[in-house]
Amino acid sequence: MGKKFYFLIFSFLLTTAAFAQNATLKGRITDKQTGDALPGAVIHLDDHDDAVSANGKGEYTLANLVPGEYKVKVKFFGYSEFEQKIKLSSSQVMVLDIKLNLKTNALQTVSIFGKLDKESDAASRSSEKNADNVTNVVGAKAILQSPDINAANVLQRVSGVTIQRNNGGDDAYAVIRGMEPRYNNTLINGVKITSPDDKSRFVSLSIVPSDLLQRIEVSKSLTPEMEGDAIGGTVNMVFKDAPDSLIFNASASVGYSAIFLDRKFVDFSKKDIQAESPYDKIGPNYVPSPADFSRSNLDFKNITAPPNTLFGFTYGKRFFDNKLGILVADNYQNQYFGDNSQLNPAAEDPNNGFKPYLTDIENRTYSNHQINNGLVLHADYDLDKRNKITLDNVLLYTYFAQAFLSTDTTIVGGDAPRTIYMGKPVPGTGSIHQDNTSSTYQQFLENLKVQGKHILTDHLLLDWTGVLSSASNKAPDRAEYTTNKRISYEPDSVNKFVSTPYYYDGSTRIWQHNEDKDYDGLLNLTYKTKLGNSILELKAGGLYRHKERNNYQNQYILFAPGGDNNIGSRQQFVNIYSVRDSVINPNGTAGYDLNNYHVFEDITAAFGEFKLTINKLDIIGGVRLENTSQGYHFLQFEQDAPDNVTKSYSDILPSLNLKYRLNEKTNIRASYYASISRPGYYEIIPVTQPAGNDGTSDKGNAFLQHTTSNNFDLRYEFFPKADQELFIGGFYKNLQNPIEYQFVDSYTYEPVNSPQATVYGAEATYTKFFGNIGITGNYARTFSNVAGSYKDPTTGNTVTQDRPLQGQADDELNLSLEYKNSVKKLFIQLAFQYTGKTLYRINQDLGGDYYQQPQSFLSLSADKAIGKHFTIFGKFNNLLNTATIIKIDGLVNGHDLTQPNGLIGIRYVH
């Protein structure tokens, strides 16, 4: 068998024998007063390189220790450091249980240098329990084992949170307690981020890979130090930071969308897409010809969809005697997904009591290719025991390509309505329009944060933060062409149905890009002292943010002349390459497009806050003042629209949070806070956007006012064990000038202020394990009321009618059944989600509102560890093949179906 083989065996036996003589130290780390486990507490030995963190049960193990004397050291956030000398002998297994004391009498004991492991379920429960406000936390471990791959998917499993979906069925924006995304605040590492969206100020959370997150915090009440524009709540995405010991994790997975088992993926060429329009590339004096516009991006091909692939890694370590911590993480997601949908536009029938009826049946297919890449860099440096500097940089990149194909069959009206035979319209006849659109965009979002914490004295802490947040979106050459034909019923013909050829109706090309930048500065000073048996903490600080957003758009219209070169003559369509076009507007809309604008926003804020701990009662209160100055100007002269408009307003936002500890495992919370919601940047500009895929246009409103709200919360919290919880609570919100979108005509959608709205409801959350079986569930029942203003189509008078707030679902239920076997290293989760009826869109006419119908979703995830370092896993979503259905007065206006999707993968943990 060879000398080398025997040498390997001998070396293995020698190594095993050496390990057998070494010692082991293990035990459990707990709170001395409560006995609760302290997951994430860091234990290490003097003169020993390795350190370990306690697991979810507070347990730790240090193995293969050379016999001898050591000094055991333990650090944990908010607790006194522990030190004890021990002596280990050969082959000894020493059990050392460690109890830590909580110290609160001086700021230095609130250690800003401790490393609380906030990734475990137990750590999430601890964060909820100790928070000053009403909070829900989802840790990295729960995220990792869930069926979810992005932040939006994760959020939909939080109590009182639903997700607003975008085109193609991709999850995007969080709706908290029935409040639309506009009423919620999105943060990265505690600071607001910019948006790459060309209209709104919020961020699509589907672009944030969940593997990069340490935890997600959803704050449902505010303290004075928190920014005030969060009526619904705040979503804080906390990205991974440097560990106390070396980590290296990597994962790879592959999956598929079931929709492409039933149909092909529609693709188009991207190689000829021009980054700039002819106007920008050559200049305003150039007169472009049709040859200046590519055609290959309108040549659609049916292909077999490639598989979805995901890769990621995380590396972290501390250097220079643990003074410097570094973490680098990257996650790459390459996904193909789609949507089969039907949009049925409706109109009112004056001969039938103005009841809605369908005018068209439009069948649509979306084929989407999306690449998300997230890169995280974290560095922290302890200058000394009292001073620390931290740098966090988060870079999110998204590439998106979509082929959108639509076939619209006219039922009534239009240029060719259905054939009438024997007094009735004949199904299948009429005008058939085909709209084919290709679009791509690239988005960049970067958030650079530098933070310093300095303990000036044992009672005084200074912290500061500087942030540069930038986002951009480049959408070159959104190309669309339209064809149509007519089918008529002729009973005397052989085939009965007679069709004309398809005729070419022209095309449009749009170049659009925007950029959004924030410059933030924050400064806070905290004083903490002991007053007899009570503890007082005083905090004051301020924020300044300067924002700038620029938007550019240029649209060209191309039309097909006939053989005699008369524009408007019909031309038979063979393929996109044979089309004979003329450019109607040689310079596009660059010189007069109202979507070319600059927006600015300056926010200055100051706050004063106190926290008084009297025995079992915490009182956290104070006031925040925010001043807002925002405005816009067009990038070219506009005669018919107001320009260089600026508006300013100030808000005083008091808040009070009470937390009473009935015992060490039970809290009762009550809170009040005032908050606001500012209009989106585009929403205050009186321009009309080009029609989207649904045929409607968005228009801004220069008279739009910001929303204010008074908010109340009450919650009972019970934490029977470190990773278990029971929450029961209620909330009430009173909104002044809520912002909602409504149709101001048949095709234009505009933000308006409703006079007042109330939102109230109840929430419950429950997590418990019965041996290996666990149940996690939450339920929210939400009510809202708005005095809506409508036009009565029968009389033409304006009437008031109560309705729900736009975007508010009446019922939200999440229920997960989990199986966890630590011996077999197996975890299985079956997750069910139900979302109730939701007001989708508001119609200007009475009885014409659009409602999204209730939905039920089922997901499955599983993990199985193989050996010490590897885990295989699977994530499977939308197993019920649930459709998104929109109705108006019982008629189906929209029906979207995405079908199930899933992936399997392998994970490596060092």
ZAMARGU-4260 file (C-alpha; in steps of 0.2 Angstrom, whole numbers, plus 5000, padded with zeros to 4 digits):
<rodrens>
0) 5000/5000/5000 | 5015/5011/5000 | 5025/5020/5014 | 5016/5037/5011 | 4999/5028/5016
5) 5007/5021/5032 | 5014/5038/5036 | 4997/5046/5034 | 4990/5033/5046 | 5004/5035/5058
10) 5002/5054/5058 | 4983/5053/5060 | 4985/5041/5075 | 4999/5053/5083 | 4987/5068/5081
15) 4973/5059/5088 | 4983/5054/5103 | 4989/5071/5106 | 4971/5078/5105 | 4966/5065/5118
20) 4978/5072/5130 | 4972/5090/5128 | 4958/5097/5139 | 4941/5104/5136 | 4932/5119/5144
25) 4913/5120/5142 | 4898/5127/5151 | 4884/5140/5150 | 4883/5159/5151 | 4868/5167/5159
30) 4861/5182/5167 | 4865/5181/5186 | 4848/5189/5191 | 4836/5181/5179 | 4845/5165/5174
35) 4841/5169/5156 | 4854/5162/5143 | 4865/5175/5135 | 4868/5170/5117 | 4882/5179/5108
40) 4892/5181/5124 | 4911/5180/5119 | 4922/5169/5129 | 4941/5167/5127 | 4957/5163/5136
45) 4972/5174/5139 | 4986/5170/5127 | 4974/5159/5117 | 4970/5165/5099 | 4953/5158/5097
50) 4937/5165/5105 | 4920/5157/5104 | 4902/5164/5106 | 4889/5156/5116 | 4875/5148/5106
55) 4856/5151/5107 | 4855/5142/5124 | 4870/5151/5131 | 4882/5136/5129 | 4900/5137/5124
60) 4914/5124/5121 | 4933/5127/5120 | 4941/5111/5115 | 4959/5105/5112 | 4967/5116/5126
65) 4984/5112/5131 | 4985/5108/5150 | 4990/5123/5160 | 4984/5138/5169 | 4973/5151/5160
70) 4963/5166/5163 | 4945/5165/5157 | 4937/5181/5150 | 4919/5184/5145 | 4912/5200/5137
75) 4894/5204/5133 | 4885/5219/5128 | 4878/5229/5144 | 4886/5217/5156 | 4901/5218/5167
80) 4917/5209/5161 | 4920/5192/5169 | 4937/5185/5173 | 4943/5169/5182 | 4959/5159/5183
85) 4957/5141/5180 | 4970/5126/5179 | 4967/5112/5166 | 4975/5095/5168 | 4978/5082/5154
90) 4962/5075/5146 | 4951/5085/5158 | 4933/5091/5154 | 4930/5106/5165 | 4912/5113/5166
95) 4912/5131/5171 | 4895/5140/5171 | 4897/5158/5171 | 4884/5171/5178 | 4886/5189/5172
100) 4880/5205/5181 | 4870/5218/5172 | 4878/5235/5175 | 4868/5251/5172 | 4875/5264/5184
105) 4887/5272/5172 | 4889/5274/5153 | 4906/5265/5153 | 4896/5249/5157 | 4885/5251/5142
110) 4899/5244/5133 | 4900/5251/5115 | 4913/5238/5111 | 4904/5222/5116 | 4899/5210/5102
115) 4881/5205/5104 | 4877/5191/5092 | 4861/5197/5085 | 4859/5183/5072 | 4850/5169/5084
120) 4832/5168/5088 | 4836/5170/5106 | 4845/5186/5102 | 4831/5193/5092 | 4819/5190/5107
125) 4831/5198/5119 | 4832/5213/5107 | 4813/5214/5107 | 4812/5212/5126 | 4825/5226/5130
130) 4820/5238/5116 | 4813/5256/5122 | 4799/5255/5109 | 4787/5243/5101 | 4798/5232/5090
135) 4799/5216/5080 | 4815/5208/5076 | 4820/5194/5063 | 4837/5187/5065 | 4849/5180/5053
140) 4847/5162/5058 | 4828/5164/5055 | 4831/5172/5039 | 4844/5159/5034 | 4831/5144/5037
145) 4816/5153/5030 | 4810/5151/5012 | 4816/5169/5008 | 4830/5175/4997 | 4827/5194/4999
150) 4822/5207/5012 | 4805/5209/5005 | 4801/5191/5007 | 4807/5191/5025 | 4796/5206/5030
155) 4780/5198/5024 | 4782/5186/5039 | 4782/5200/5052 | 4766/5203/5062 | 4756/5217/5054
160) 4767/5218/5038 | 4761/5214/5020 | 4770/5217/5004 | 4765/5227/4989 | 4770/5218/4973
165) 4777/5226/4957 | 4776/5220/4939 | 4780/5202/4936 | 4775/5197/4954 | 4791/5201/4962
170) 4789/5207/4980 | 4794/5225/4983 | 4788/5237/4996 | 4783/5234/5014 | 4765/5239/5020
175) 4765/5241/5039 | 4749/5241/5049 | 4739/5244/5033 | 4750/5259/5029 | 4756/5261/5011
180) 4775/5261/5008 | 4775/5280/5008 | 4771/5280/5026 | 4785/5269/5031 | 4804/5273/5033
185) 4818/5262/5026 | 4835/5262/5034 | 4851/5254/5031 | 4861/5252/5048 | 4850/5265/5056
190) 4851/5278/5043 | 4839/5282/5029 | 4844/5277/5011 | 4841/5285/4994 | 4829/5278/4981
195) 4833/5273/4963 | 4815/5274/4959 | 4810/5288/4947 | 4794/5293/4956 | 4795/5288/4975
200) 4806/5290/4990 | 4806/5272/4995 | 4816/5257/4990 | 4811/5240/4982 | 4817/5228/4996
205) 4817/5214/4983 | 4835/5220/4978 | 4842/5217/4995 | 4849/5199/4997 | 4843/5192/5013
210) 4860/5182/5016 | 4869/5199/5019 | 4858/5204/5034 | 4862/5201/5052 | 4844/5206/5056
215) 4829/5216/5051 | 4821/5227/5064 | 4803/5234/5062 | 4799/5248/5074 | 4781/5251/5076
220) 4783/5266/5088 | 4796/5280/5088 | 4807/5288/5101 | 4813/5306/5099 | 4830/5301/5092
225) 4822/5292/5078 | 4817/5301/5062 | 4799/5306/5062 | 4793/5302/5044 | 4787/5284/5049
230) 4768/5284/5053 | 4767/5265/5049 | 4784/5261/5056 | 4802/5259/5052 | 4811/5245/5043
235) 4830/5245/5048 | 4840/5232/5038 | 4856/5229/5049 | 4869/5221/5038 | 4883/5210/5045
240) 4897/5217/5055 | 4914/5210/5061 | 4914/5195/5072 | 4924/5191/5087 | 4933/5176/5079
245) 4936/5171/5061 | 4921/5167/5051 | 4920/5161/5033 | 4904/5156/5025 | 4899/5152/5007
250) 4884/5146/4998 | 4878/5141/4981 | 4861/5136/4975 | 4851/5133/4959 | 4833/5134/4955
255) 4819/5136/4943 | 4802/5146/4940 | 4788/5133/4936 | 4780/5146/4924 | 4793/5142/4911
260) 4788/5124/4912 | 4772/5129/4903 | 4778/5142/4891 | 4794/5148/4884 | 4805/5163/4891
265) 4803/5178/4879 | 4820/5186/4876 | 4827/5200/4865 | 4845/5206/4861 | 4853/5218/4872
270) 4869/5221/4862 | 4862/5235/4851 | 4853/5245/4865 | 4861/5262/4864 | 4865/5270/4881
275) 4861/5288/4874 | 4847/5295/4863 | 4852/5303/4847 | 4849/5320/4854 | 4862/5317/4868
280) 4874/5307/4858 | 4875/5318/4843 | 4867/5335/4847 | 4851/5345/4845 | 4855/5350/4827
285) 4856/5332/4821 | 4840/5325/4812 | 4840/5306/4816 | 4833/5294/4804 | 4825/5277/4808
290) 4842/5269/4805 | 4848/5277/4821 | 4836/5267/4831 | 4840/5248/4834 | 4828/5235/4830
295) 4835/5219/4838 | 4829/5224/4855 | 4811/5223/4847 | 4815/5206/4839 | 4807/5194/4852
300) 4813/5176/4853 | 4806/5161/4863 | 4819/5152/4872 | 4821/5139/4886 | 4823/5149/4902
305) 4840/5146/4911 | 4840/5141/4929 | 4841/5153/4943 | 4858/5154/4951 | 4863/5161/4968
310) 4881/5163/4976 | 4887/5171/4991 | 4901/5172/5004 | 4905/5180/5020 | 4923/5183/5028
315) 4926/5191/5044 | 4940/5192/5057 | 4948/5203/5070 | 4966/5209/5069 | 4979/5219/5079
320) 4975/5212/5096 | 4956/5212/5092 | 4957/5231/5089 | 4952/5230/5071 | 4937/5221/5064
325) 4934/5217/5046 | 4920/5209/5037 | 4917/5207/5018 | 4901/5199/5011 | 4895/5197/4994
330) 4879/5189/4987 | 4875/5187/4969 | 4857/5182/4962 | 4854/5178/4944 | 4835/5175/4942
335) 4823/5172/4928 | 4804/5174/4933 | 4788/5179/4924 | 4770/5183/4925 | 4755/5177/4915
340) 4741/5190/4917 | 4725/5198/4911 | 4720/5216/4912 | 4702/5220/4908 | 4699/5239/4907
345) 4681/5244/4913 | 4670/5258/4909 | 4653/5264/4916 | 4637/5260/4907 | 4625/5275/4908
350) 4611/5263/4902 | 4613/5251/4916 | 4614/5263/4932 | 4632/5267/4927 | 4637/5250/4932
355) 4655/5245/4926 | 4657/5234/4911 | 4672/5227/4902 | 4678/5236/4887 | 4693/5225/4882
360) 4701/5208/4887 | 4720/5210/4887 | 4731/5195/4889 | 4749/5198/4895 | 4765/5189/4898
365) 4780/5196/4907 | 4797/5188/4905 | 4810/5195/4918 | 4828/5193/4920 | 4835/5201/4936
370) 4853/5201/4943 | 4855/5207/4961 | 4872/5209/4968 | 4875/5215/4986 | 4892/5219/4993
375) 4895/5224/5011 | 4911/5230/5019 | 4912/5233/5037 | 4927/5239/5047 | 4928/5245/5066
380) 4943/5250/5075 | 4945/5252/5094 | 4956/5267/5097 | 4956/5263/5115 | 4943/5257/5128
385) 4933/5273/5126 | 4934/5277/5108 | 4928/5268/5093 | 4927/5272/5074 | 4916/5261/5063
390) 4914/5261/5044 | 4900/5253/5034 | 4898/5253/5016 | 4883/5244/5007 | 4883/5243/4988
395) 4867/5236/4980 | 4867/5233/4961 | 4852/5227/4950 | 4851/5223/4932 | 4833/5221/4925
400) 4827/5216/4908 | 4809/5213/4904 | 4800/5207/4888 | 4781/5213/4889 | 4769/5206/4876
405) 4751/5211/4876 | 4736/5205/4865 | 4721/5217/4868 | 4704/5211/4861 | 4691/5225/4860
410) 4674/5221/4866 | 4665/5238/4863 | 4671/5254/4856 | 4688/5257/4849 | 4693/5258/4831
415) 4684/5241/4827 | 4671/5234/4840 | 4664/5217/4839 | 4653/5212/4825 | 4635/5212/4829
420) 4625/5197/4823 | 4607/5195/4826 | 4607/5209/4839 | 4622/5202/4849 | 4641/5205/4848
425) 4650/5190/4842 | 4664/5184/4854 | 4682/5184/4845 | 4678/5198/4833 | 4683/5216/4834
430) 4700/5225/4834 | 4715/5215/4840 | 4730/5226/4846 | 4747/5219/4850 | 4759/5229/4861
435) 4777/5222/4862 | 4789/5231/4874 | 4807/5228/4879 | 4815/5237/4893 | 4831/5236/4903
440) 4838/5246/4918 | 4853/5246/4929 | 4851/5252/4947 | 4865/5257/4959 | 4862/5260/4978
445) 4877/5264/4989 | 4876/5269/5007 | 4893/5274/5016 | 4892/5277/5034 | 4906/5283/5046
450) 4902/5283/5064 | 4911/5287/5080 | 4907/5283/5098 | 4917/5292/5112 | 4915/5289/5131
455) 4920/5307/5137 | 4917/5302/5156 | 4910/5288/5165 | 4893/5296/5163 | 4895/5306/5146
460) 4894/5298/5128 | 4897/5307/5112 | 4892/5299/5095 | 4892/5306/5078 | 4888/5299/5061
465) 4892/5305/5043 | 4883/5297/5028 | 4884/5298/5010 | 4869/5289/5002 | 4867/5289/4983
470) 4856/5280/4970 | 4854/5280/4952 | 4844/5272/4938 | 4848/5271/4920 | 4834/5264/4908
475) 4841/5266/4890 | 4829/5264/4875 | 4813/5257/4882 | 4806/5252/4865 | 4788/5248/4861
480) 4779/5244/4845 | 4760/5241/4841 | 4751/5231/4828 | 4733/5228/4825 | 4721/5218/4815
485) 4702/5216/4813 | 4692/5200/4814 | 4674/5201/4808 | 4660/5188/4808 | 4654/5185/4790
490) 4641/5170/4791 | 4641/5168/4772 | 4660/5165/4771 | 4668/5148/4772 | 4677/5150/4788
495) 4664/5162/4795 | 4678/5173/4804 | 4688/5184/4792 | 4704/5192/4798 | 4714/5206/4790
500) 4733/5205/4791 | 4742/5214/4805 | 4746/5232/4802 | 4760/5242/4810 | 4754/5256/4821
505) 4771/5264/4826 | 4783/5264/4840 | 4790/5274/4854 | 4808/5275/4861 | 4811/5282/4879
510) 4828/5286/4887 | 4827/5289/4906 | 4839/5291/4920 | 4839/5298/4937 | 4851/5300/4952
515) 4847/5303/4970 | 4860/5309/4983 | 4859/5312/5002 | 4872/5320/5013 | 4869/5317/5031
520) 4876/5323/5047 | 4871/5317/5065 | 4877/5322/5082 | 4871/5315/5099 | 4876/5318/5117
525) 4870/5306/5130 | 4872/5308/5149 | 4868/5294/5161 | 4868/5294/5180 | 4861/5285/5195
530) 4848/5294/5206 | 4846/5284/5222 | 4838/5268/5216 | 4833/5275/5199 | 4843/5278/5183
535) 4842/5293/5172 | 4848/5295/5154 | 4847/5311/5145 | 4850/5313/5126 | 4850/5327/5114
540) 4856/5328/5096 | 4852/5334/5079 | 4852/5329/5060 | 4855/5339/5044 | 4851/5331/5027
545) 4853/5338/5010 | 4845/5329/4996 | 4846/5332/4977 | 4837/5322/4964 | 4839/5324/4945
550) 4828/5316/4932 | 4830/5316/4913 | 4819/5309/4900 | 4818/5309/4881 | 4804/5301/4871
555) 4804/5298/4852 | 4788/5294/4842 | 4790/5284/4826 | 4777/5281/4813 | 4775/5271/4797
560) 4772/5280/4781 | 4763/5270/4767 | 4769/5268/4749 | 4765/5286/4745 | 4775/5292/4760
565) 4759/5299/4768 | 4761/5297/4787 | 4747/5288/4794 | 4744/5276/4780 | 4743/5258/4786
570) 4757/5247/4783 | 4756/5228/4784 | 4767/5221/4797 | 4779/5206/4793 | 4793/5208/4805
575) 4801/5223/4815 | 4816/5223/4802 | 4804/5226/4787 | 4795/5241/4795 | 4797/5258/4786
580) 4797/5272/4800 | 4798/5290/4800 | 4803/5300/4816 | 4789/5312/4820 | 4799/5322/4833
585) 4818/5323/4827 | 4824/5329/4844 | 4813/5319/4854 | 4805/5327/4869 | 4821/5333/4877
590) 4818/5352/4874 | 4800/5352/4882 | 4798/5336/4892 | 4792/5341/4910 | 4800/5325/4917
595) 4817/5333/4915 | 4818/5341/4932 | 4829/5344/4948 | 4822/5342/4965 | 4830/5346/4982
600) 4825/5343/5000 | 4834/5350/5016 | 4829/5342/5033 | 4835/5350/5049 | 4830/5341/5065
605) 4834/5342/5084 | 4828/5332/5098 | 4828/5330/5117 | 4825/5314/5125 | 4825/5306/5143
610) 4824/5289/5149 | 4820/5286/5168 | 4821/5269/5175 | 4812/5267/5192 | 4812/5250/5198
615) 4802/5240/5185 | 4796/5255/5175 | 4805/5263/5160 | 4799/5280/5155 | 4806/5286/5138
620) 4800/5302/5131 | 4804/5319/5124 | 4801/5329/5108 | 4808/5331/5091 | 4808/5346/5079
625) 4809/5343/5061 | 4810/5357/5048 | 4808/5353/5029 | 4812/5363/5014 | 4808/5356/4997
630) 4806/5362/4980 | 4809/5359/4961 | 4813/5367/4945 | 4812/5361/4927 | 4828/5359/4917
635) 4821/5369/4903 | 4809/5384/4902 | 4791/5379/4904 | 4777/5392/4900 | 4762/5382/4906
640) 4768/5374/4922 | 4774/5383/4938 | 4793/5382/4940 | 4805/5386/4954 | 4793/5381/4967
645) 4799/5379/4985 | 4789/5375/5001 | 4794/5374/5019 | 4785/5368/5035 | 4790/5363/5052
650) 4783/5349/5064 | 4784/5347/5083 | 4784/5328/5086 | 4782/5323/5105 | 4783/5305/5110
655) 4781/5295/5126 | 4785/5276/5128 | 4781/5267/5144 | 4788/5249/5148 | 4783/5240/5164
660) 4792/5224/5169 | 4779/5213/5178 | 4793/5201/5180 | 4809/5196/5172 | 4800/5188/5158
665) 4785/5199/5155 | 4783/5217/5149 | 4768/5229/5147 | 4771/5243/5135 | 4761/5259/5131
670) 4766/5272/5119 | 4761/5288/5110 | 4771/5297/5096 | 4767/5310/5083 | 4774/5308/5065
675) 4773/5314/5047 | 4774/5308/5029 | 4782/5319/5016 | 4776/5319/4998 | 4787/5310/4985
680) 4798/5321/4976 | 4790/5318/4959 | 4772/5320/4967 | 4774/5338/4970 | 4779/5341/4951
685) 4763/5345/4940 | 4768/5334/4926 | 4761/5318/4918 | 4772/5303/4916 | 4770/5292/4900
690) 4758/5278/4901 | 4764/5262/4909 | 4760/5244/4905 | 4743/5246/4912 | 4738/5260/4901
695) 4737/5273/4915 | 4748/5288/4918 | 4753/5296/4934 | 4752/5315/4937 | 4760/5326/4950
700) 4751/5338/4961 | 4759/5355/4966 | 4746/5358/4980 | 4749/5341/4989 | 4752/5343/5008
705) 4762/5332/5019 | 4753/5320/5031 | 4753/5321/5050 | 4748/5308/5062 | 4745/5304/5081
710) 4749/5286/5085 | 4745/5275/5100 | 4751/5258/5105 | 4748/5245/5119 | 4757/5228/5119
715) 4758/5214/5132 | 4775/5204/5130 | 4779/5187/5137 | 4796/5178/5135 | 4794/5161/5143
720) 4811/5155/5136 | 4825/5163/5127 | 4818/5159/5110 | 4800/5160/5113 | 4787/5174/5114
725) 4769/5179/5116 | 4764/5196/5110 | 4746/5204/5111 | 4743/5222/5107 | 4733/5235/5099
730) 4736/5252/5090 | 4727/5267/5084 | 4732/5281/5071 | 4723/5297/5067 | 4730/5304/5050
735) 4727/5322/5044 | 4729/5325/5025 | 4733/5307/5021 | 4740/5305/5003 | 4731/5293/4991
740) 4731/5291/4973 | 4714/5292/4963 | 4709/5293/4945 | 4705/5311/4940 | 4700/5305/4923
745) 4699/5288/4914 | 4717/5286/4912 | 4726/5298/4924 | 4731/5294/4942 | 4735/5308/4954
750) 4740/5310/4972 | 4727/5320/4982 | 4725/5324/5001 | 4710/5316/5009 | 4704/5326/5024
755) 4706/5313/5038 | 4709/5295/5041 | 4709/5283/5056 | 4718/5266/5056 | 4717/5254/5071
760) 4718/5236/5074 | 4725/5222/5085 | 4740/5210/5083 | 4746/5194/5091 | 4762/5184/5089
765) 4766/5167/5096 | 4782/5156/5096 | 4784/5140/5105 | 4792/5123/5104 | 4785/5107/5110
770) 4801/5096/5109 | 4806/5095/5091 | 4790/5103/5085 | 4788/5122/5084 | 4774/5134/5080
775) 4777/5152/5075 | 4762/5163/5071 | 4756/5180/5070 | 4739/5188/5066 | 4734/5206/5063
780) 4717/5213/5061 | 4717/5231/5054 | 4702/5243/5051 | 4703/5260/5043 | 4691/5274/5038
785) 4693/5288/5026 | 4679/5300/5021 | 4681/5298/5003 | 4676/5311/4990 | 4667/5304/4975
790) 4657/5309/4960 | 4639/5302/4959 | 4638/5297/4940 | 4619/5297/4941 | 4618/5315/4947
795) 4635/5322/4944 | 4636/5328/4962 | 4651/5326/4973 | 4647/5315/4988 | 4656/5308/5003
800) 4657/5290/5007 | 4667/5280/5020 | 4680/5268/5014 | 4696/5260/5019 | 4713/5268/5017
805) 4722/5263/5001 | 4733/5248/5003 | 4726/5242/5019 | 4722/5223/5021 | 4709/5219/5033
810) 4717/5202/5039 | 4735/5196/5039 | 4740/5179/5045 | 4757/5170/5046 | 4758/5153/5052
815) 4774/5142/5052 | 4775/5124/5057 | 4794/5119/5061 | 4803/5103/5065 | 4820/5105/5073
820) 4831/5090/5077 | 4848/5095/5083 | 4854/5077/5084 | 4850/5073/5066 | 4854/5092/5062
825) 4838/5093/5052 | 4826/5108/5051 | 4810/5109/5041 | 4798/5124/5040 | 4781/5124/5032
830) 4775/5142/5031 | 4757/5148/5027 | 4752/5166/5024 | 4735/5174/5021 | 4732/5192/5016
835) 4714/5199/5016 | 4704/5210/5005 | 4714/5226/5001 | 4708/5243/4993 | 4720/5243/4977
840) 4715/5259/4968 | 4702/5273/4970 | 4690/5278/4957 | 4684/5296/4955 | 4666/5289/4953
845) 4655/5282/4967 | 4656/5263/4968 | 4671/5261/4956 | 4685/5257/4968 | 4696/5243/4964
850) 4700/5229/4977 | 4713/5216/4978 | 4705/5199/4983 | 4711/5189/4998 | 4727/5178/4995
855) 4734/5163/5002 | 4753/5157/5000 | 4762/5142/5006 | 4781/5140/5007 | 4793/5126/5012
860) 4811/5126/5017 | 4823/5113/5024 | 4841/5112/5030 | 4851/5096/5033 | 4869/5097/5040
865) 4881/5085/5032 | 4896/5084/5043 | 4904/5098/5053 | 4904/5112/5039 | 4892/5108/5026
870) 4873/5110/5025 | 4861/5106/5010 | 4845/5117/5009 | 4830/5120/4999 | 4818/5134/4997
875) 4801/5133/4988 | 4788/5147/4987 | 4770/5150/4981 | 4766/5131/4982 | 4747/5135/4980
880) 4750/5144/4964 | 4740/5159/4971 | 4735/5173/4958 | 4733/5191/4962 | 4715/5196/4957
885) 4709/5214/4956 | 4690/5217/4955 | 4679/5232/4952 | 4661/5229/4957 | 4663/5210/4955
890) 4671/5211/4938 | 4689/5204/4936 | 4699/5219/4931 | 4716/5210/4934 | 4722/5193/4936
895) 4741/5189/4938 | 4749/5172/4940 | 4767/5168/4943 | 4767/5150/4948 | 4778/5141/4960
900) 4797/5143/4961 | 4811/5134/4971 | 4829/5131/4973 | 4841/5119/4981 | 4859/5123/4987
905) 4874/5119/4998 | 4881/5130/5012 | 4898/5130/5020 | 4902/5137/5037 | 4919/5137/5044
</rodrens>
